[in-house]
């Protein structure tokens, strides 16, 4: 076994941290459900973080080539990471998000 963990990565291995993966998973889920990309304010509300934190994450994901956006254009975030590479979206308290709603 190689000492260099990078040597063991395959092209399909995620190139993002667990937190970055959650942001990507949220962007994917939001876009699939609502038919439009989220605004940075939507990310802020979901992850309970500050506007500068969300903006920095978006810039980082863009720099990594995992999403693209048009500066100055609202809701222009476009996911570039393949959906099959994304982790399961979890709620901010680290519990899996339920895939269906049950009525009582």
N, C-alpha and C positions, 0 to 999 in steps of 0.2 A: 504494500500500500504506500502511495506517495505521501511525503511529508507536506507537499504543497497542495492545499485544498482546492485552489483554483484549477489545478490540472485535472481534477475530477469533475468539474462542471461540464455539463453537456450543453449544446446549443439551446436545448429546450428548458434548461434550468432557469429559474427566476433570477432576474438581475436586479432585484429590489429587496429591501428589508421588509420584515413583517408589517411594520407601520405603513410603509409605502404601499405594500400590497393591499392593505385595508382601504387606503384612499383610492387606489385603482379599482378595487372591487366595488366600492360605493359608487364611483363614477359610472362604472358599467351597469350596476343594478338600477341606479337612478335613471340613466338614459333608457334602459330597456323598459322600465315601468312607466315613465312619464313621456317618453318619446322625444326628449330634449335633454341636453347636458345640464348638469347642475351649475349653479352660480357658486362663486367662492363662499357666499353667505350660507348656502345650503350645506357645504362641507363644514363650515364653522359650527353651525347648529348641531349637526349630527355628531361631530367629534368633540364638541364642547371645548374648543380652542379659540384663540384670539385671531382676528383677521390677519395680522402679520404672520402668524404661524401657518395659516392656510396658504397665504400667498407664497411664502417661502417653499412650502411643500410642492405647490403647483410649479414653481420655477425649477425646483430640483427634478421633478418628474419629467418636465419638458427637456431639461438639460440631459437627462439620461436617455431621452428618445422614447419614453413610455407614453407620452401624450403630446399633443400639439394644441396650440391656441392662437388666436389672433388678438394681440394686445389692443385694448380699447373697444373690443367687440364683446358685448354681453353673451354669456352662455356659449362661448366658442370652444370650450374644451372638447377635444376629440381624442379618444383612447386609441393608442397605437399598439399597446401590448395585446397579444392574443388572449381572448377570453379564457381559453383552456389553461393558460398559465397563471390565472388569478386564483388567489385563495378564497375560501368560503368567507363571505362577509359576516362579520361579528358585530353585535351591538357594542356601543362604547364601554359597557361593563364586561366585555369579553365573552358574552354568551352568544351562541349562534343565533342569527336572526331566523325566526320561524318562516318557513316557506309558504305557509297557508294560514288563513285566519279562521278561527273557530268561533261560531256564535253560540252563546249560552242561553 
